[in-house]
Amino acid sequence: MKTIFVIDASDNVATVVVAPLQRGDAVRTNGRITDRQLTALDDIAYGHKIALQPIERGATVQKYGLSIGRATREIQAGEHVHTHNVESERGRGDLRSETAKGETR
């Protein structure tokens, strides 16, 4: 079983560490959450993210205990989380000013 690393207990994604994942690999969490097991639905490169739970379209994607963007479509648990399904909100002048937690100032 391969290991994925959770940085903060509130995160809904984990980071692929030690080795890349292949579709169908069984993985377990380490870090702030150590009791989760899931199956990789995609090939996922070292250092990339995997969804720990289903994430609805428009929902906050959270890593480090902070928002790293919003899901542009529904993401299943075990799916690769990257630029193809997450849109960053940082540095975007076309969006309202929001804090890292997603609250309007």
C-alpha positions in Angstrom: 0.0 0.0 0.0 1.4 3.4 -0.9 1.4 6.5 1.3 -0.2 9.9 0.8 0.5 12.8 3.1 -2.1 15.0 4.8 -0.8 18.3 6.0 -3.8 19.6 8.0 -6.7 17.7 9.5 -9.2 20.0 7.6 -7.6 19.3 4.2 -9.8 17.5 1.5 -6.7 16.6 -0.6 -3.5 14.8 0.3 0.0 15.0 -1.4 1.5 12.0 -3.2 4.8 11.2 -1.5 7.5 8.5 -1.7 6.4 7.3 -5.2 3.9 8.2 -8.0 0.5 6.5 -7.9 -0.9 4.3 -10.6 -4.6 4.0 -11.3 -5.9 1.2 -9.0 -3.2 1.6 -6.3 -4.4 1.3 -2.7 -3.2 4.2 -0.6 -3.3 5.2 3.0 -3.0 8.5 4.7 -0.1 9.7 6.9 0.5 13.0 8.6 -2.4 14.8 10.3 -4.9 12.1 9.3 -3.7 8.5 9.5 -6.9 6.4 9.3 -8.0 6.9 5.7 -7.6 4.3 2.9 -8.7 4.8 -0.7 -8.0 3.7 -4.3 -6.3 6.0 -6.8 -8.6 6.6 -9.7 -5.9 8.1 -11.9 -2.1 7.9 -12.4 -0.8 10.7 -10.1 2.7 12.1 -10.2 4.9 12.5 -7.2 4.1 15.8 -5.4 0.6 16.1 -7.0 -2.7 15.9 -5.0 -5.3 13.3 -4.6 -8.9 13.9 -3.3 -9.6 12.4 0.1 -13.3 12.8 -0.3 -15.8 13.9 -3.0 -15.5 17.6 -3.7 -18.4 19.4 -5.3 -18.1 21.7 -8.3 -17.4 25.2 -6.9 -16.3 23.9 -3.5 -13.1 25.0 -1.9 -10.1 22.7 -2.4 -8.2 22.8 0.9 -4.5 22.0 1.5 -2.3 23.3 4.3 -5.5 24.1 6.1 -6.1 26.9 3.5 -7.9 27.3 0.2 -5.8 26.5 -2.8 -8.7 27.1 -5.2 -12.1 26.0 -6.3 -13.2 22.8 -8.0 -14.2 23.5 -11.6 -16.2 20.2 -11.7 -17.1 17.4 -9.3 -14.1 15.5 -8.1 -14.3 12.0 -6.8 -12.4 10.6 -3.8 -9.2 9.1 -5.2 -9.1 11.4 -8.2 -6.0 13.5 -9.3 -6.5 17.1 -8.2 -4.6 19.6 -10.4 -5.2 22.4 -12.9 -7.6 20.3 -15.0 -10.2 20.4 -12.2 -9.2 23.2 -9.9 -9.0 26.9 -10.6 -6.8 29.1 -8.4 -8.3 32.2 -6.9 -5.0 33.8 -5.9 -3.7 36.7 -7.9 -6.9 37.0 -9.9 -8.1 40.6 -10.4 -11.4 39.4 -11.9 -12.6 37.9 -8.6 -13.8 39.6 -5.4 -11.2 40.0 -2.7 -11.4 36.9 -0.5 -9.3 35.6 2.3 -7.5 32.3 2.1 -10.4 30.7 3.9 -12.9 31.8 1.3 -14.6 34.5 3.4 -15.6 37.8 1.8 -13.7 40.8 3.2 
